[in-house]
């Protein structure tokens, strides 16, 4: 059986901070999911990237979701706050993927990027996060086969 042809159900969590960037990311991610034949079962908005892991955990608990995609843009400010937010978020999302045995595509831009750099990367990060999550769904199914 060709696992890559099986329909996949994904959820998206998107940070509203820097919404002129993350709104575009969400549109690109939804388009990529549709192009890939995946169904976006649920989309949830959160205030910022730091808030994504809690919602991703809740989404991964759902039986009707095969994978989640986290979208955010964390722009460099005058302090190291962006580094703390992104590194904390990345670790938590990775831990959630392992805990639930479901992929989490990390479409979070940063740390250390300017607003212009984040805008320039928005489409690619969103598409790649969806692609990674969907490819991992297939890889997991393959790994579980006899």
N, C-alpha and C positions, 0 to 999 in steps of 0.2 A: 504494500500500500504506500502511495506517495504522500507522506505526511505534510509536505508543503502545500498540498491542494486542499487540506482540511480547513474549513472556515475557522477563524479565530475571533474571540471576543476580548476586546481590550477596554480599559478604563483610562481616563486621562485626568490628572490633577494639575492645575495650572495656577501659578502665583500671579496675583493681580498687581503686585508692585512692579513698576516699569511696564505697565499694561500696554503701552504703545508698541512694546517689543513682544511681550508675551501673548498679546492678542493675535499678532501676526503668526507667532509660533504655533498657537492653537489651530489657526486656520490651516497652516501647512501640515501639521500633524494629522488633522482630520482628513485632509486631502490625500496624504500618503497612506493612511489606513484604508481609505476607500479604494485607492488605486491598487493596494495590495490584497484586496478582498476581505479585509478584516471589518468587523462590526464594532463601532464605538458604542458600548453598552451604557456608559455613564461618564459624564464630565463634571468635575467638581472644582470650584474656584476657592482659593485660599488667599489670605492677605499677602503673604510673602513666601519666599523659597524655604525659609526656616520652618514653616508650617506644613510643608509637603509630606514629610514622613508619617505624621499621624493619619492624614487622609489616605495616603497610599496603603497603610496598614489596614485600614477599614475596607478599602476597595479590594485588597488581596484576600480578605476573609470571605468575600462573596464567591459562591460556587459557580456563578455564571460568568466569571471573569478569568481569562487565561493569563493575562499579563496587564501591567500598568505602565503608564508613561508619565513621568514627572517633568513639567516644563517650568522654567524660571529664568530670570536674568538678574544676576547680582553684579552690579557695577562698582568699580573701585571708587572709594571715597577718600577722605583725608586720614582715615585710620585703617587698621587691619580687619575691620568688621567683615568685609567681604570674604576674606580668607576663612574666618571662623565659620561663617554661615555656610559657605560651599563645602568646606571639608567636613563639617558636622553632618550636613544633609547627605552628602555622598556616602559617608560611612553608614548612616542610618538606613538609607535606601538599599545599600548592598546587604546589610544585615537582614532587612525585611525580605528581600528576594530569597535569601537562604532559608530564613525561618518558615516562609510560606511555600517554598518550592515553586515559586512563580517568578518569571522575569519582571524586572523593572527597568525600563528604558530611561536613562538619565539624560534629559534634554535641558540641562541647567548650564547656562553660559556664565563663566566666571571661574575663579576670582581673577582680579587684576586686569579687567577689561574696562575700557572707556565706554561711554554711552554709544558712540559711533561704532566702535568695534562690536559691541553687542548687537546693534542693529544689523551690521553686515553679516553676522553669523546666525541670525535668528532662523532663517529658513532651513539652512543646512543642519543645525542642531536639532530642530524639530523633526525633520525627515529621518535623520539618522537614529534618533531615539526610538521612533516607531519601527524602523527597519530592524534595529537590534532586538527589540522586544519580540517581534514576530519571528525572527530567526531563532531566538532562544527557545520559543515555544516548540518549534520543530526539533531543535537539538535535544530538549528535554524528553520529548516523545521518543526520539531515536535512542537516547540513552536508556530508556526504560524498557525497550523492546528486548525480547529474548534473542 
